Amino acid sequence: MENIMEFPAGSVPVAVAAKVYSRNDAWVRAGIIAGWLPIGYATRGGKLVTEIEQMNSKFGVISYYISPKKLYEDTGFLWKGKERK
């Protein structure tokens, strides 16, 4: 019988992903936007943000979605919906 992984709904916090990769939050955000860290996506005003130049706060707030499944597939870390101690 196949063991089916269950992943919680919602996004993994950027700070948690940064801890998993042993990097800082900016590294995770830049990687998602530039596309070399394929664990989620970034949006502003409902539109996808895909260029580092768009990270400038003068353009407004960027929202990040990090997929628990994609993070697990890339790192082996299983997000259970609460902060990692």
C-alpha positions in Angstrom: 0.0 0.0 0.0 1.3 3.4 -1.0 2.0 5.9 1.8 0.3 9.2 0.7 1.8 12.4 2.2 -0.6 15.0 3.5 0.4 18.6 3.4 -1.3 21.4 5.3 -3.3 24.1 3.5 -1.7 27.5 3.2 1.8 28.8 2.8 4.9 28.0 4.6 6.2 31.3 6.2 9.3 32.8 4.4 11.2 32.8 7.7 10.6 29.0 8.1 11.9 28.3 4.6 14.9 30.5 5.3 15.7 28.4 8.4 15.3 25.1 6.4 17.8 26.4 3.8 20.1 28.0 6.5 19.8 31.3 4.6 18.1 34.6 5.3 14.6 35.7 4.3 15.9 37.9 1.4 17.6 34.9 -0.2 14.3 32.9 -0.2 12.4 35.9 -1.6 14.9 36.6 -4.3 15.1 32.9 -5.3 11.3 32.6 -5.6 11.1 35.8 -7.7 14.0 34.9 -9.9 12.8 31.3 -10.4 15.9 29.5 -9.2 14.1 28.4 -6.0 11.0 26.7 -7.4 9.0 26.3 -4.1 6.4 28.9 -4.7 5.6 32.3 -6.2 5.4 36.0 -5.5 2.5 38.3 -6.3 1.7 42.0 -6.0 -1.8 43.2 -6.6 -2.8 39.8 -8.0 0.0 39.8 -10.6 3.0 37.5 -10.6 6.4 39.1 -9.7 9.2 37.5 -11.7 12.0 40.2 -11.8 14.4 41.0 -8.9 14.1 44.7 -9.8 10.4 44.5 -8.8 11.5 43.7 -5.1 11.8 47.5 -4.5 9.3 48.4 -1.8 8.4 51.6 -3.7 6.2 49.4 -6.0 4.2 48.1 -3.0 4.0 45.0 -0.9 4.8 41.6 -2.4 2.9 38.5 -1.1 4.8 35.1 -1.1 3.3 31.7 -1.3 5.5 28.8 -0.5 4.1 25.3 -1.2 4.5 22.9 1.7 4.7 20.1 -0.9 7.4 21.8 -3.1 9.5 22.7 0.0 9.3 19.0 1.1 10.2 17.7 -2.4 13.2 20.1 -2.5 14.5 19.7 1.1 12.8 16.8 2.8 11.4 19.2 5.4 7.7 18.5 6.2 5.9 21.7 7.3 3.1 20.8 9.7 1.5 24.2 9.9 3.4 25.6 13.0 6.7 27.2 13.6 9.8 25.1 13.7 11.6 25.3 17.1 
